Amino acid sequence: MAARSLMARQPNERLQALIQEAECSNAELARRVNVCGTEHGLDLRYDKTSVARWLRGQQPRGRAPAIIAEVLGRKLGRTVTIDAIGMANGQHLASGIGLHFAPTVLGAVEHACELWRSDVGRRDFLTGSTVEASALVEPSRDWLIIDPDTAISRNSGPHVGASDVEAVQAMTQALVELDHRFGSGHVRTVVVHYLNSVVSGLLAGSYREKTGRQLFAAAARLTELAGYMAIDTGQPSLAQRYYIQALRLAQAAGDRGYGGYVLAAGMSHLAASLGNPREIVQLARAAQEGAHGHVTPTAQAMFYAAEARGHALLGDVRTTSVIAGKAVEALERAAPSDDPVWISHFDQAYLADELAHCHRDLRQPGPGARRAEEALAGHPPTRARRRAIDLLLFATAQVQACEVDEACHTAAQAVTLLGGLQSQRGAEYLDDFKHRLEPFGQVAAVREFDARLEEVEAAA
């Protein structure tokens, strides 16, 4: 059986062609792969015989194919994918896609492009696995200690100019607005296809240092948006992969502030949805430390608000109050005209929303209701999903205060908004509210609310 299996293998002509193009001997390739593996924390011990087996069609296990592709990419000065080296087959190879913080710029581009390509291909492994809290925290440590990328310019491939970067930025803003109004279920596929078909090609083009940094920044922002959309479509495992790659792309952009935003607005909120409060605090503090001196007071307020949510989930009333106070004070010092576009949405309404979550988790219905009302007063109609969530936060505070009739009336408004959205997050908040209503099942308002929900669900 083994002999027949070996005979069935086909020579890996793609790998052979790239090795020849790189003018690299089998022994040199093996040595470079071992060295690169060490950079990734792996103990690889390949030799020229190993490379010969790869050329005969044998596929190395684990993360080795990605390492081989990265090594050849470094040698050739361009992105080389796992598919390009003829090693894209096998689900066991793909399970780690997007979960690693690449030590080099070439590796960062490879990892991001592989994630986008795999997502477009709808590979089940991206969504079927669980999220490990350590997979969120470990990249933040890499981000804190990694040396800055000294050069990212490229001299091969189609020319990329400022107008190309502006197009990505404009597309991102348009997609953000659509997401706010209609939910991620309507637009996530568009984001992923744009990353895979347009942004990946730009990253593989030629650009000067300044343009390259701007391009990586634009790619980071759109990748972070794709991560949020993965959460809003009920795919947390996919979200963590996008957040890790957004963090690495922000590092290549030289934007420490946005890296902190990915940690605090993306990863920490994912940890919150998964019920990992200690990781929320760790990620928010990493954002504060790593972006210190690189962000405006508005971003500082958001970082503090993220940390406060972690303390609230831990039930620490005093620390939550202290950190929430820092968030409020920071936002009072903010000058919106100084803010970069990625934090310009974080206003008093968003801060009130964050603090309403804290009061909910600490079972403080009075302050929770006031903060939820403040958020609703500040969010415009275009933030439909956010308004629906804040209505449910308000309704939850009313339930906690045993104002059940009022809570059902408030939640009914949220149900109306959710009817025009495709948002898993909104559905999860509604499910949480329904669970909180269960002790009041005999109240007439609750029975009426349940009946209305059944009608809405039947119509849907």
C-alpha positions in Angstrom: 0.0 0.0 0.0 2.8 2.4 0.9 4.7 1.7 -2.3 1.6 2.3 -4.4 1.0 5.6 -2.5 4.5 6.8 -3.2 4.2 5.9 -6.9 1.0 7.9 -7.1 2.7 11.1 -6.2 3.3 13.6 -9.0 6.5 15.6 -9.2 6.1 19.1 -7.8 6.9 21.1 -10.9 5.8 24.4 -9.3 8.3 24.1 -6.5 11.0 23.0 -8.9 10.5 26.1 -11.1 10.6 28.5 -8.1 13.8 26.9 -6.7 15.4 27.3 -10.1 14.3 30.9 -10.4 15.7 31.6 -7.0 19.0 30.0 -7.9 18.8 28.1 -4.7 20.3 24.6 -4.1 18.3 22.0 -2.2 20.8 22.2 0.7 20.5 26.0 0.8 16.7 25.9 0.7 16.6 23.4 3.6 18.9 25.6 5.6 16.9 28.7 5.0 13.6 26.9 5.9 15.2 25.8 9.2 16.3 29.3 10.0 12.9 30.8 9.1 11.2 28.1 11.2 13.2 29.2 14.2 11.9 32.7 13.7 8.4 31.3 13.9 9.2 29.3 17.1 9.6 26.0 15.2 12.4 23.4 15.5 12.7 22.3 11.9 15.5 19.9 10.8 15.2 19.6 7.1 18.1 18.8 4.8 18.7 18.4 1.0 17.1 15.0 1.1 13.9 16.5 2.5 13.8 19.0 -0.4 14.3 16.1 -2.9 11.3 14.4 -1.4 9.2 17.6 -1.7 10.2 17.8 -5.3 9.0 14.2 -5.8 5.6 15.2 -4.5 5.8 14.6 -0.7 4.0 17.3 1.3 5.6 18.3 4.6 3.3 18.6 7.6 2.2 21.4 9.9 3.3 25.0 9.0 6.2 23.9 6.9 4.6 24.7 3.5 4.0 28.3 4.7 7.6 28.6 5.8 8.9 27.2 2.5 6.7 29.8 0.6 8.0 32.6 2.9 11.6 31.6 2.3 11.3 31.5 -1.5 9.4 34.8 -1.3 12.3 36.4 0.5 14.8 35.1 -2.0 12.7 36.3 -5.0 11.7 39.6 -3.5 8.0 39.0 -4.0 5.0 37.3 -2.4 5.0 33.5 -2.9 1.9 31.6 -1.9 1.4 28.0 -0.7 -0.5 27.4 -3.9 2.4 28.7 -6.0 4.8 26.1 -4.5 2.3 23.3 -5.2 1.4 22.6 -1.5 -2.1 24.0 -1.2 -3.7 20.6 -0.8 -4.7 19.1 2.5 -7.0 20.6 5.2 -4.4 19.9 8.0 -2.1 22.5 6.4 -4.7 25.2 6.2 -6.0 25.1 9.8 -3.4 27.7 10.9 -4.1 30.2 8.1 -4.4 33.7 9.5 -3.5 32.8 13.1 0.2 33.8 13.1 1.8 37.2 13.4 4.5 37.1 10.6 8.0 38.3 11.6 8.6 39.9 8.1 6.7 42.1 5.7 6.8 39.4 3.0 5.4 37.0 5.5 2.7 39.5 6.5 1.5 39.9 2.9 1.6 36.1 2.3 -0.5 35.4 5.5 -3.0 38.1 4.7 -3.4 37.1 1.0 -3.7 33.4 1.9 -6.5 34.3 4.4 -8.4 36.4 1.9 -8.0 33.7 -0.8 -9.2 30.9 1.5 -12.2 33.0 2.7 -13.3 33.6 -0.9 -12.9 29.9 -1.4 -15.3 29.3 1.5 -13.0 26.8 3.2 -14.8 25.2 6.1 -11.8 25.1 8.4 -11.9 28.9 8.7 -15.3 28.9 10.4 -15.5 25.5 12.0 -12.8 25.8 14.6 -13.2 27.3 18.1 -11.5 30.5 19.2 -8.7 30.1 21.8 -8.1 33.1 24.0 -4.4 32.7 23.8 -4.6 33.0 20.0 -5.8 36.6 20.6 -3.3 37.5 23.4 -0.1 36.0 21.9 -0.2 38.2 18.7 -0.6 41.3 20.9 2.7 40.3 22.6 4.4 39.9 19.3 3.1 43.4 18.3 4.5 44.9 21.5 8.0 43.6 21.1 8.6 43.2 17.4 11.1 45.7 15.8 9.6 48.2 13.3 9.6 47.2 9.7 12.5 49.4 8.3 11.6 49.2 4.6 8.5 48.0 2.8 9.0 49.5 -0.7 8.9 47.2 -3.7 10.5 47.4 -7.1 8.6 44.7 -9.0 5.0 44.4 -10.2 2.5 47.0 -11.5 3.0 50.5 -10.2 0.9 51.5 -7.2 0.2 55.2 -6.7 -1.6 57.5 -4.3 -4.8 57.3 -6.3 -4.8 53.5 -5.8 -4.6 54.0 -2.0 -7.3 56.6 -2.1 -9.6 54.2 -4.0 -9.2 51.6 -1.2 -9.9 54.2 1.5 -13.0 55.4 -0.3 -14.3 51.8 -0.8 -13.7 51.1 2.9 -15.7 54.2 4.0 -18.6 53.2 1.7 -18.6 49.7 3.0 -18.5 51.0 6.6 -21.6 53.1 6.0 -23.5 50.2 4.4 -22.5 47.9 7.3 -23.9 50.4 9.8 -27.2 50.7 8.0 -27.9 47.1 6.9 -25.7 44.8 8.9 -22.7 42.7 7.7 -24.8 40.0 6.2 -25.4 42.2 3.2 -21.8 43.4 2.6 -19.2 41.0 4.0 -18.9 39.0 0.8 -18.1 42.3 -1.1 -15.4 43.2 1.4 -13.6 39.8 1.2 -13.8 39.7 -2.6 -12.3 43.2 -2.8 -9.5 42.3 -0.5 -8.7 39.2 -2.5 -9.1 40.6 -6.0 -7.9 44.2 -5.6 -5.9 44.8 -2.4 -3.8 41.6 -2.8 -2.8 42.8 -6.2 -1.8 46.2 -4.9 0.3 44.7 -2.1 2.1 42.7 -4.8 2.8 45.7 -6.9 5.7 48.2 -6.8 5.5 51.3 -4.6 7.7 53.8 -2.9 8.1 53.8 0.9 5.5 56.5 1.7 2.9 55.1 -0.7 3.6 51.6 0.6 3.0 52.6 4.2 -0.3 54.2 3.2 -1.3 51.1 1.3 -0.6 48.8 4.3 -2.6 51.2 6.5 -5.6 51.1 4.1 -5.3 47.3 3.9 -5.2 47.0 7.7 -8.3 49.1 8.1 -10.3 47.0 5.5 -9.0 43.8 7.0 -10.2 44.9 10.5 -13.6 45.7 9.0 -13.8 42.2 7.6 -13.0 40.9 11.1 -15.8 42.8 12.6 -18.1 41.6 9.8 -17.1 38.0 10.6 -18.4 38.6 14.2 -21.6 40.1 12.9 -22.2 37.1 10.7 -21.6 34.6 13.5 -18.0 33.5 12.6 -15.7 34.3 15.6 -13.0 31.9 14.5 -12.7 33.8 11.2 -12.8 37.1 13.0 -9.8 36.3 15.1 -7.8 35.5 11.9 -8.7 38.8 10.3 -7.9 40.8 13.4 -4.4 39.1 13.7 -3.6 40.0 10.1 -5.0 43.5 10.5 -2.7 44.0 13.4 0.3 42.8 11.4 -0.6 45.0 8.4 -0.9 48.0 10.8 2.6 47.2 12.0 3.9 47.3 8.4 2.2 50.6 7.9 4.1 52.0 10.9 0.8 52.9 12.5 1.1 52.1 16.2 -2.2 53.9 17.0 -4.2 51.8 14.6 -2.5 48.7 15.9 -3.8 49.6 19.3 -7.3 50.2 17.8 -7.3 46.6 16.4 -6.5 45.3 19.8 -9.0 47.4 21.8 -11.9 47.7 19.3 -11.5 44.4 17.6 -9.8 41.7 19.6 -11.0 42.8 23.0 -14.6 43.0 21.9 -14.2 39.5 20.4 -12.9 38.3 23.7 -16.0 40.0 25.4 -18.4 38.2 23.1 -16.6 34.9 24.0 -16.8 35.6 27.8 -13.1 36.0 28.4 -12.8 39.1 30.7 -9.2 38.7 31.7 -8.2 38.7 28.0 -10.3 41.8 27.4 -8.2 43.6 30.0 -4.9 42.3 28.7 -5.7 43.3 25.1 -6.9 46.8 26.1 -3.8 47.4 28.3 -1.5 46.1 25.4 -3.2 48.7 23.2 -2.6 51.5 25.7 1.1 50.5 26.2 1.9 49.8 22.6 0.2 52.9 21.2 1.3 55.3 24.0 2.3 58.6 22.6 0.9 57.8 19.1 -2.9 58.4 19.6 -5.3 61.2 20.3 -7.4 61.5 23.4 -10.4 60.0 21.5 -8.5 56.8 20.9 -7.3 56.8 24.5 -10.9 57.0 25.6 -11.8 54.0 23.5 -8.9 52.0 24.9 -10.0 52.8 28.5 -13.6 52.0 27.7 -12.5 48.6 26.4 -10.6 47.9 29.5 -13.5 49.0 31.7 -15.7 46.4 30.0 -13.3 43.6 31.0 -13.3 44.7 34.7 -17.1 44.9 34.6 -17.4 41.3 33.4 -15.0 40.4 36.2 -17.4 42.0 38.7 -14.8 44.6 39.8 -17.0 47.6 40.5 -14.3 49.9 41.9 -11.8 49.3 39.0 -14.5 49.6 36.4 -15.5 53.0 37.9 -11.9 54.2 37.9 -11.1 53.2 34.3 -14.5 54.4 33.0 -13.7 57.7 34.6 -10.4 57.9 32.7 -12.3 57.2 29.4 -14.8 60.0 30.1 -11.9 62.4 31.0 -10.0 61.5 27.9 -13.0 62.1 25.6 -13.5 65.5 27.2 -10.0 66.5 26.1 -10.6 65.3 22.5 -10.4 67.6 19.5 -12.2 65.8 16.7 -10.3 67.7 14.0 -7.1 66.0 15.2 -8.5 62.5 15.0 -7.6 60.0 12.2 -10.5 58.7 10.2 -10.4 55.3 11.9 -11.4 56.7 15.3 -13.5 59.7 14.2 -16.7 57.7 14.8 -16.0 57.3 18.5 -18.1 60.0 20.1 -20.1 60.6 23.2 -22.7 58.2 22.0 -20.3 55.4 21.4 -18.7 55.9 24.8 -22.1 55.9 26.4 -22.8 52.6 24.7 -19.6 51.1 26.1 -20.4 52.3 29.6 -24.0 50.9 29.3 -22.5 47.5 28.7 -20.4 47.9 31.9 -23.5 48.8 34.0 -25.4 45.9 32.5 -22.7 43.4 33.5 -22.4 45.0 37.0 -26.2 44.9 37.4 -26.6 48.6 37.8 -29.9 49.3 36.0 -30.2 53.0 36.9 -26.8 54.1 35.4 -27.2 51.5 32.6 -30.5 53.0 31.5 -29.2 56.6 31.6 -26.1 55.6 29.5 -28.2 53.6 27.0 -30.6 56.6 26.6 -27.6 58.9 26.1 -26.3 56.6 23.4 -29.6 56.5 21.6 -29.8 60.3 21.7 -26.5 60.6 20.0 -26.6 57.8 17.4 -28.1 59.0 14.0 -30.7 56.8 12.1 -27.9 55.6 9.8 -26.4 53.7 12.7 -29.3 51.3 12.7 -27.5 48.3 14.2 -26.0 50.4 17.0 -29.4 51.9 17.8 -30.9 48.4 17.9 -28.2 47.2 20.3 -28.6 50.2 22.5 -32.4 49.8 22.6 -31.8 46.3 23.9 -29.3 47.5 26.4 -31.9 50.0 27.6 -34.6 47.3 27.7 -32.2 45.1 29.7 -31.7 47.8 32.3 -35.5 48.2 32.5 -35.8 44.4 33.2 -33.1 44.6 35.8 -35.2 47.3 37.5 -38.3 45.1 37.2 -39.9 47.6 34.8 -41.1 44.8 32.6 -43.8 46.5 30.6 -41.5 49.4 29.7 -38.8 46.9 28.7 -41.0 45.0 26.3 -42.1 48.3 24.7 -38.4 49.4 24.3 -37.3 46.0 22.9 -40.2 46.0 20.4 -38.5 49.1 18.8 -35.3 47.1 18.5 -37.1 44.2 16.8 -38.4 46.7 14.2 -34.9 47.9 13.5 -33.5 44.4 13.4 -36.1 43.4 10.8 -34.1 45.5 8.3 -30.7 44.2 9.2 -28.7 41.1 8.6 -26.8 41.1 11.9 -25.9 38.1 14.1 -24.8 40.5 16.8 -28.2 42.1 16.9 -29.8 38.7 17.0 -27.5 37.7 20.0 -28.5 40.8 22.0 -32.2 40.0 21.3 -31.7 36.4 22.5 -30.0 37.6 25.6 -32.9 40.0 26.3 -35.4 37.1 25.8 -33.5 35.0 28.3 -33.8 37.8 30.8 -37.5 37.9 30.3 -38.0 34.3 31.2 -38.7 34.8 35.0 -41.6 37.2 33.9 -43.2 34.8 31.5 -46.7 35.2 33.0 -46.7 39.0 32.6 -49.1 40.1 29.9 -46.6 42.4 28.2 -44.1 39.6 28.0 -46.7 37.2 26.4 -47.6 39.9 23.9 -43.9 40.5 23.1 -43.3 36.8 22.6 -46.3 36.6 20.3 -45.0 39.5 18.2 -41.6 37.9 17.9 -43.2 34.7 16.6 -45.1 36.7 14.0 -41.9 38.5 12.9 -39.9 35.3 12.7 -42.7 33.5 10.8 -42.8 36.4 8.3 -39.0 36.3 7.9 
